[in-house]
Amino acid sequence: MNDLSGADLVPLVKEIYCTCGDHDPKELTWMMFLGFDIFAWMPFHVVHRVLDKDQEKLEHETKSFQSYVKKSITISQTGALVDRINPVIFLSLVSLKDECK
């Protein structure tokens, strides 16, 4: 019987994800955990999935922030905040939008 300890075995299931393409599942990527100064060496697809989840959370927080600002604009336009905050500043916050290029 041959010794398989040194052989490079081919995985039985090839991992293909629609968002990150075809990568070697053994490929390790450095990742820093959110809020910590800890780095970990993790498989590429795990890192990509974590980043996708973080992106979804960021988009949700952005939408809730813009909703809060839009509510503040309606209050500002009624004249309740005129002495404290300029309505032009609120309008510029609502119109800001990052787009991927």
N, C-alpha and C positions, 0 to 999 in steps of 0.2 A: 504494500500500500504506500502511495506517495505521501510525503510530508507536505501538508498544506500551510504550514506556519508562515512561510515566506512568500507564498503566492498572493497575488493581488486579485481578490475575488470580486466578481461582478455582482452588483445587487440584483435580486430577483425582480424587484419592482423599481422601475425608473420613475423618479419624481419629476413631474412637469407641472408647473404652476402657470396659470394664464397671465399673471401679472409680472412674474420675474423670469420666466423662460425656463430653459433646460440647463440646470447647473448640477455639478457633482454633489451628491448629498453628503459626501465626506469633507467637502470644502469648509474650512472653519473661518469665521469672520470675528474680528474684535468688536465687542459691543459694550457701551457704557450704560449702566442702569440709570434710569431717571431719578434724580435727586441724590445720587450716591456717587462717590469717586471710586467706584469699583468697576473694573473691566473684566469681561469674561470672554472666553474663546468659545463661540457657539456655532453650530451648523448654519450655513447661509440661509436656508429656508426658515429656520426659527427666527433669526434676526429680521428677515424680511416680514414675517408675519407680525412680530412685535411692533415693527415700524408702521405697518398698515393699521394696527389697532390704535397706536398713538396718533396717527393722522386722523382717524375717525373721531377720536376724543377731542383733538384740536379743532376740527371743523365744527363739532357740536358746541364747544366753548365759544368759538368765534360767532356762531349764529346767536347764541344767548346774549353775548356782549352787544352785538349789533341791535338786537331786539331791545335791550336796556337803553341803548343810546337813542333809538328811534322814539321810545316812550319819553325820554328826556327832551327830545326835540319838540314833541307836541306840547309838553309843559312849557318849554322855553318860548314857543311861538304864541302861547296865550299871554305872555308877558310876565309870568310869575318869577322867572329867573333872570330877567334882563339886567338887573343891577349886579349880578354875580358872574354870569357866564354869557359870552357873546354867542348868539345863535349861529353865526358863521362858523364858529369852531365846531359846534355840533354837526352842522351840515358836512363839514370836511371829514369828520370821523365816520359818518354813515356812508359817504361816497368812497372811502378807501376800500380797495379790494385787491388782493394779491392774486395774480393769475400765473399759472405755470406756462413757461415758454418752451 
